[in-house]
Amino acid sequence: MAALKKSPLFLVNFVTGISDGMLLPFTVMVAAWALSLSVVYTLSAGIGAASLGALAFGLARMLGEKEEIRHHHPELGAAEAETEISLMHAIGIDPQLTSEMKDKMAVEREQWLEEIREHGLGWEMYDAGRARGGGLQTAGGFLAGGVLVALCFAGLSTLLPYRWPVLPAVWLLLFLAGWCKGRVIGKPALRYALIQLFSGVVASLAVLAILLLLLPSK
């Protein structure tokens, strides 16, 4: 089977952000919808969740790159591993066992470096500018995905005479977002689409079930 082509890193960050950014606002809006809030309040709740999620995911992407490189890079990670091995020796762990662990960690770091080069991430060295850019791209994608699903949910809730068809329509949107994510990261698109769809269905139905159990029946 031919290897799937991976898209440029900025596109990967943005589209991944879009896909990941849809689920949280959708779940929040389902809860607001089940509580019979107005469309305006439901839309506001969705966009608010998208904004907070974008901030959190953007920061996690920016700060996580530095930690990822520090921990897994063959040179930087080796120094950290030596510190960990010394601590293990200090508490009396068998040197033979720690030696095996050290060799295994070294192999894992080399595999990490090969994967980084294969995907063109440029993480051989830490670059603060690149990390900030990745964080902004991810946050922007997350916000865009959240706003998109919020507008879709609110618009369909307004236009359709019944609310229930809104859920399958948004589930379809989640499926398409998962498909796009798989395509840009060079992975099986159908698998990512089904994972995204399954997550959305489970999250929305779980929220509805919990609220139906907690809310007093009319």
N, C-alpha and C positions, 0 to 999 in steps of 0.2 A: 504494500500500500504506500502511495506517495505521501511524503510528509506534508502536512498542512502549512500553508504560508502564514507567518505571523505579521501583523500590521505594525506600523511605526509606534514607538512607545507612547507618544502623546495621545494617539488614537486609542491605544489599549487602555491607558489611564482614564480617558474620558468616557469611553463606551462601557468599561467596567463600572465606572461611577454611576452611569445612567442605569445600568441593570441592577446594581446593588441598591441604588437610591429609590427604587420603586416600591419595595416591599414594606418599609417602615411607614411611609405616608398612607399607603393603601390600607394597612392594618388599622392605623389610627382613624382613618375615615370610615372604615367599616364599623368601628366602635361608635363613632359619632352618629353614623347613620342608624345604627341599631337603637341608639338612645333618642331617636326621633328629633335630632337637632336640625335646624334649618340648613339649607344648602350653603348659605354664606358661612355659617359657623363650621360646617363640615369641611368646606374648602379651606377656611382659615386654619383649621386643625391640621389638615394635610400639608399645607405649605409651611406651617410652623415646624412640623415634624421633619420635613425635608430640609429646612434651614439648619436646624440643630444637628441633624444627621450629617449634613454636608460639612459642618464645622468639625465635628468629631472625626469623621472619616478622613478629611483633608489633613488634619493634624496627625492622625495615626499613620497616614501614608508618608508624611514628611519626616516625622520622628522615627518611624519604623525602619526607614531605609538605613539610617545611621546605625541603629542597633543591629540590624540584619548583617551589615558589613562587618561591624566590630566582632560579632559573635561567630560568623561563618567564614570570613575571609581566611585563606590558608596561613597568611602571615600574622594578621591581627588575632585571629582565633587561636593560633598556637600559643601565644602568650597568655591568653585567658585560660586555655586548657592546662597550661603548666601551673597556674595559680590554683586551679581546681584540684589538680592531682596532688599538689603539695598539701592542701587542706585534707585530702583523703588520707595521705600518709600520716598526717598529724593526729588523726583520730583513730589510727590503727588499722586501716583497711589494707588488705594483702597487696604488696607491691606488684605481684604477678597479675592480679586482677586489674589494678590501675594501669599497668602497662598495656594490657589488652584493650582496655577502654580508650587509652590514648591513641593507639593505632587505629581503632575503629573511628574515632572522632576525626583523625587526620584524613582517612579515606572519605568520610562524609563531607569534609571541607573541600576536598579536591572535586568531588562530584558536584557540590554546590557551585564551584567556580566554572566548571564545564557547562552547567545549565545556564549560568549567568551569561557566559559568552555565546551560547547557542541562541539565546533569546535577545541578545543585543541590548541588555539593560545598562551596560557601562558601569557596573558596580565593582569593577576591579579596584577602584579608588572612590572614596567618598567625596561628593561634590555638593556643597550646601545649596548652590544655585539650582542644580538639577533636582535635589530633594524638594526645594520649595516649589519648583515648577510642577513636579509630580503631584505634590499635595494640592496645588491649585487646580490642576487638571482633574484630579479625582473629585475634589470638592465641587467643582463646576459641573462635572458630569452627574454627581449625586443630586445636586440641586435641580438640574435640568430634568433628570428622571423623576424626581419627586413631584415637581411642578407639572410635568406631563401627565403623570397618573392622577394627580389631584384634579387637573382641569378636565381630564377624560371622565373621571368619576362624577364630578359635580355637573358637567355638561349633560351627561347621559341621564343623571338623576333628574335634571330639569326638563329634558326633552321627552323622555319616555313616560308613558302613563303609569307604568308599574316600575317599581324599583328593582325587583329581583333580576331582570336581564342585565343590570349594570355589572353584577359580579362576573358572569361569563365573559363579558366584553373586556373587562380589565384583566381577567385571567389570560385572554388571548394576547393582550398587550404585553403581559409579563412573559408569555411564551416567546413572542417575537424579540423582546429585549434579550432574553437568554440566548436565543439563536444568534443574534448579532454579537453578543459577548463571546460565544464560542468561536465564531468566525474570525474575529479580530485577534484573539489570543492564540489562534492556530490549533484549537482543540475541536473535538467532535461537536458540531453545533447542536445537533439534535439532543445530545445528552444534557448540555447546558440549558437548552430550552425546556426540557422535561423537568429538570431540577428546579428551575425558576417557576414553572407552572405548578409543580407539586408544592413548593414552599408557599406560593400565594394561596392556593386552594386550602391547604392545611391551616395556615395562619388566619385566613378570613373565617373559615368555618369554626375554628376553635374559639375565636373572639365572639362570634354569634352564639355558640353553644354556652359559653361562660356567662354572657350577659342574659341569655334566656333563663338560665338557672338562677342568677342572682336577682334579676328584676322581678318585682311582683307582677303577677298576671293581672290583666285588666278584665 
